[in-house]
Amino acid sequence: MTGTDTSDLAALRPRLPSPLHEVADERFERRGVRLLLKRDDLIHPELVGNKWRKLAPNLATAAGRTVVTFGGAYSNHLRATAAAGRLLGLPTVGVVRGHELAGRPLNPSLARCVADGMRLHFVDRSTYRRKTEPHVLAALLRAVDAEDGVVVPEGGSNPAAVRGCRALGEELGEHADVVALACGTGGTLAGMAAGLPRGRRALGIPVLKGGFLADDIRRLQDRAFGGPRGEWSLDDRFHGGGYARTGPGLDSFAEDFERRHGLPVERVYVAKMLHALVTLAQEGAFTRGATVAAVVTGRPFS
């Protein structure tokens, strides 16, 4: 990849726009609500869903430089970045939260990153929390010998990524009254809401507890677009206790949804979003005659 020509990214052969399917589910039908599944998980076999939408704008400017990004030990973002680096011939470095992990056997997620050519650099949790501070970031880039590298933030959410996710809202266009997706850093929601036409709204289901995400989304939209865009809201009730926490109740729900619709349900994000929509439908949160689209942003780890 020698320049900013997006034809380089076309070599990845993304499936865009991603498929949009209506599914029959009596939990919605009895309320007079249509349910659509926006299958962003089918965009690319390795850069799944919003990972493609957020990474592509950043990779288009890499111009052969090392891509440095951040994540935890089971980060799907790290996996997607490593895969993109392999496919595009870009060197990648993953700064991993948890110095205590260094020297231990790699879990399957990090092992996949290494197999795809990513160099891993483990840092203690205190340093990781401060990774956006200029002097801390500069020290990290020196440590991985990538001072001129392209820095992609944790989860991939920066102004370029937010603008890239605007296409998701544009693809949904007039198809749905409410578009829902699970939120980690909020970048996908910030962009998607900006792409939705007037009168349609985005609903975010945070998978982390803390109630901080709304401010982050406002900041992301301000940085990406110069101010607020689109109509959006969050429902913080469905995080299940925190990131990557599921429990037998959510597992049972996901297994039931898989049996009903033949959709492999990823547990950390997608299951929580689908569970939220079923609950909201039962609560009468959607008006009769409304169409709800659920964005499937990932699939189970394999």
NORPEHU-V225145 format. One record per pair of residues at least 6 apart in sequence whose C-alpha atoms are under 8 Angstrom apart, sorted by the first residue. I is the first residue (numbers start at 1). J is the second residue. D is the distance in Angstrom with one decimal. If there is no record, write none. Layout:
I	J	D
I	J	D
This chain:
1	8	6.4
1	62	7.7
1	63	5.7
1	64	5.4
1	88	6.3
1	89	6.8
1	90	7.1
2	63	4.7
2	64	5.5
3	60	7.5
3	61	6.8
3	62	7.4
3	63	4.5
3	64	7.5
4	60	4.9
4	61	4.9
4	62	7.3
4	63	6.3
5	60	6.7
6	60	5.9
8	60	7.6
8	88	7.7
9	56	7.0
9	59	7.9
9	60	6.9
9	88	7.8
12	44	7.9
12	87	7.2
12	88	7.9
13	44	7.4
14	43	5.3
14	44	5.3
15	42	7.0
15	43	4.5
15	44	6.4
16	43	6.4
17	43	7.8
17	171	6.5
18	38	6.8
18	39	5.8
18	40	5.4
18	42	6.6
18	43	5.8
19	38	6.0
19	39	5.3
19	40	7.3
19	42	7.6
20	36	6.6
20	37	5.7
20	38	4.5
20	39	6.1
21	36	5.4
21	37	5.2
21	38	6.6
21	39	7.8
22	34	7.4
22	35	5.9
22	36	4.3
22	37	6.3
23	34	7.9
23	35	5.9
23	36	6.0
23	37	7.2
23	261	7.3
24	34	7.9
24	35	7.2
25	35	7.4
25	260	8.0
27	278	6.8
27	281	7.2
27	282	7.1
28	34	6.5
28	35	6.9
28	278	7.3
28	281	6.1
28	282	7.8
31	281	7.0
31	282	7.7
31	284	7.2
31	288	6.1
32	287	7.9
32	288	4.7
32	289	5.4
32	290	7.3
33	281	7.9
33	286	7.2
33	287	7.4
33	288	5.8
33	289	5.5
33	290	5.2
33	291	5.8
33	292	7.2
34	289	7.4
34	290	6.5
34	291	4.6
34	292	6.1
35	291	6.1
35	292	5.1
35	293	5.9
35	294	7.4
36	291	7.4
36	292	6.1
36	293	4.5
36	294	6.1
37	293	5.7
37	294	5.0
37	295	6.1
37	296	6.8
38	293	6.5
38	294	5.9
38	295	4.6
38	296	5.9
39	49	7.7
39	295	6.4
39	296	5.2
39	297	7.3
40	48	6.9
40	49	4.2
40	50	6.9
40	295	6.6
40	296	5.5
40	297	5.4
40	298	7.2
41	48	5.0
41	49	4.5
41	296	5.9
41	297	5.4
41	298	4.9
41	299	6.2
42	48	6.7
42	49	6.8
43	49	5.9
43	52	7.5
44	52	7.5
46	80	6.3
46	83	6.4
46	84	7.9
47	80	5.1
47	81	7.8
47	83	7.2
47	84	7.0
48	80	7.4
48	297	7.0
48	298	5.9
48	299	7.8
49	296	7.3
49	297	4.6
49	298	5.8
50	165	7.4
50	188	6.7
50	297	5.7
50	298	7.8
51	77	6.6
51	80	6.5
51	156	7.6
52	80	8.0
53	161	6.8
53	164	5.5
53	165	5.5
54	156	5.9
54	157	6.8
54	160	7.5
54	161	4.1
54	162	6.8
54	164	5.9
54	165	6.4
54	188	7.6
55	81	7.4
55	156	6.5
55	161	6.5
56	161	7.7
56	164	7.6
57	160	5.8
57	161	6.1
57	164	6.2
58	152	7.2
58	160	6.4
58	161	6.9
62	150	6.1
64	89	7.9
64	90	5.9
64	91	7.8
65	90	6.9
65	91	7.0
65	148	7.2
65	149	5.5
65	150	6.6
66	90	6.4
66	91	4.8
66	92	5.4
66	93	7.2
66	146	6.4
66	148	7.7
66	149	4.7
66	150	6.1
67	85	8.0
67	90	7.2
67	91	6.3
67	92	4.7
67	93	6.2
67	149	5.7
67	150	4.8
67	151	6.0
67	152	7.1
68	92	5.9
68	93	4.8
68	94	6.0
68	95	7.4
68	146	7.6
68	149	6.4
68	150	6.0
68	151	4.9
68	152	6.1
69	78	7.2
69	81	7.9
69	92	7.9
69	93	6.4
69	94	5.2
69	95	6.1
69	151	5.9
69	152	4.9
69	153	5.7
69	154	6.3
69	156	7.9
70	78	6.9
70	94	5.5
70	95	4.7
70	96	6.0
70	97	7.7
70	152	7.5
70	153	6.2
70	154	4.7
70	155	7.6
71	77	7.0
71	78	6.1
71	94	7.1
71	95	6.5
71	96	5.3
71	97	6.2
71	154	5.6
71	155	7.2
72	96	5.4
72	97	5.0
72	98	7.5
73	96	6.4
73	97	6.8
73	98	7.7
73	107	7.6
73	109	7.3
73	110	6.5
74	107	7.8
74	109	5.6
74	110	7.0
75	109	7.3
76	109	7.7
77	154	7.6
77	155	5.7
77	156	7.1
78	94	6.4
78	113	6.9
79	109	6.7
79	110	7.4
79	112	6.8
79	113	5.3
81	92	7.4
82	92	6.3
82	113	5.3
82	114	7.8
82	116	5.6
82	117	6.6
82	118	5.4
83	113	7.3
83	116	5.7
84	90	7.7
85	91	5.9
85	92	6.0
85	116	7.5
85	117	7.6
85	118	7.8
86	116	5.6
86	117	6.5
91	117	7.3
91	118	7.0
92	117	7.1
92	118	4.9
92	119	6.4
93	118	5.3
93	119	4.7
93	120	5.8
93	121	7.3
93	144	7.5
94	118	6.5
94	119	6.1
94	120	4.9
94	121	6.1
95	120	6.0
95	121	4.8
95	122	5.8
95	123	7.0
96	120	6.8
96	121	6.0
96	122	4.7
96	123	6.3
96	128	8.0
97	122	6.2
97	123	5.7
97	124	6.3
97	125	5.8
97	128	5.9
98	122	6.1
98	123	5.6
98	124	5.0
98	125	5.5
99	122	5.0
99	123	4.5
99	124	4.3
99	125	7.1
100	124	7.3
101	122	7.1
102	122	6.0
114	120	7.4
121	144	7.3
127	136	7.4
130	136	6.6
131	137	5.3
131	140	8.0
138	147	7.2
141	147	5.0
141	149	7.7
152	158	7.5
155	184	7.6
155	185	6.4
156	187	7.8
157	185	6.6
157	186	7.4
157	187	4.8
157	188	7.6
157	220	8.0
158	187	7.1
158	220	6.9
158	224	7.7
159	220	6.4
159	221	7.6
159	223	5.9
159	224	4.3
160	224	7.0
161	187	7.0
161	188	7.8
161	191	7.9
162	187	5.3
162	188	6.2
162	190	6.2
162	191	4.5
162	192	7.9
162	220	7.2
162	221	7.5
162	224	6.4
163	191	5.6
163	224	6.4
163	225	7.9
164	191	7.0
165	187	7.7
165	188	5.5
165	189	7.8
165	190	7.8
165	191	4.6
165	192	5.4
165	195	8.0
166	188	8.0
166	190	8.0
166	191	4.2
166	192	4.6
166	193	7.1
166	194	5.7
166	195	4.5
166	196	7.9
167	191	7.8
167	192	6.9
167	195	6.1
168	191	7.8
168	192	5.4
168	195	6.8
169	191	7.6
169	192	4.4
169	193	6.2
169	194	7.0
169	195	4.1
169	196	4.4
169	197	7.8
170	192	7.7
170	195	4.8
170	196	5.6
170	197	7.5
172	196	7.2
173	195	7.9
173	196	5.9
173	197	6.1
174	197	7.2
174	200	8.0
175	291	7.6
176	200	7.2
176	290	7.6
176	291	4.9
176	292	5.5
176	293	5.9
177	199	7.5
177	200	4.9
177	201	6.5
177	290	6.1
177	291	5.4
177	292	6.1
177	293	7.9
178	200	6.0
178	201	5.1
178	202	5.8
178	203	6.8
178	290	7.8
178	291	6.6
178	292	4.9
178	293	6.3
179	200	7.9
179	201	6.4
179	202	4.8
179	203	5.9
179	292	5.9
179	293	4.7
179	294	6.0
179	295	7.2
180	202	5.8
180	203	4.5
180	204	5.8
180	205	7.4
180	273	7.3
180	277	8.0
180	292	7.5
180	293	6.2
180	294	5.0
180	295	6.1
181	189	7.4
181	203	6.6
181	204	5.4
181	205	6.2
181	270	7.6
181	273	6.0
181	294	6.1
181	295	5.2
181	296	7.2
181	297	7.5
182	204	5.7
182	205	4.6
182	206	5.8
182	207	6.6
182	269	5.4
182	270	6.3
182	272	7.1
182	273	5.2
182	297	7.8
183	189	7.0
183	204	5.9
183	205	5.6
183	206	4.5
183	207	6.0
183	269	7.4
184	206	6.1
184	207	6.0
184	208	6.7
185	213	7.1
185	216	7.6
186	213	6.6
186	216	6.9
186	217	5.5
187	217	6.8
187	220	6.8
189	202	7.1
189	203	8.0
189	204	6.6
189	217	7.6
190	217	5.6
190	218	7.6
190	220	6.7
190	221	5.9
190	229	7.9
191	221	7.4
192	202	7.4
193	201	6.9
193	202	5.6
193	229	6.6
193	230	4.9
193	231	6.3
193	232	6.3
194	229	4.8
194	230	4.8
194	231	8.0
195	230	7.4
196	202	7.9
196	230	6.7
197	230	7.8
198	230	7.3
199	231	7.9
200	231	7.1
201	230	7.2
201	231	4.9
201	232	5.4
201	233	7.9
202	231	6.3
202	232	4.5
202	233	6.5
203	232	5.7
203	233	5.2
203	234	5.7
203	235	7.5
204	232	7.5
204	233	6.2
204	234	4.6
204	235	6.5
205	234	5.9
205	235	5.5
205	236	6.3
205	238	6.8
205	239	7.7
205	272	7.4
205	273	5.8
205	276	7.3
206	213	7.6
206	234	7.2
206	235	7.1
206	236	5.8
206	238	7.2
206	239	6.1
207	238	7.0
207	239	4.3
207	240	7.5
207	242	6.4
207	243	5.6
207	244	7.8
207	268	7.3
207	269	6.4
207	272	7.2
208	239	5.5
208	241	7.6
208	242	4.7
208	243	4.8
209	236	7.2
209	239	6.1
209	241	6.8
209	242	5.3
209	243	7.5
211	236	7.0
214	234	7.4
218	227	7.8
218	228	6.5
221	227	5.8
221	228	5.7
221	229	6.8
222	228	6.2
238	272	6.1
238	273	7.6
238	275	7.8
238	276	6.2
239	245	7.7
239	272	6.8
240	246	5.9
240	247	7.7
240	272	7.7
243	268	7.1
244	267	7.8
244	268	5.0
245	268	7.2
246	267	7.0
246	268	7.0
250	267	7.9
250	271	7.0
250	272	7.4
250	275	7.6
251	267	7.4
253	271	7.7
253	275	7.1
254	265	6.0
254	267	7.3
254	271	5.8
255	265	7.7
257	263	7.3
257	265	7.6
258	264	5.8
258	265	6.4
264	299	6.4
264	300	6.7
265	271	6.0
265	299	6.1
265	300	6.3
266	298	6.2
266	299	4.6
266	300	4.3
266	301	7.5
267	300	7.1
269	297	7.8
269	298	7.6
270	296	6.2
270	297	6.8
270	298	6.9
270	299	7.9
273	294	7.8
274	294	7.2
280	286	7.3
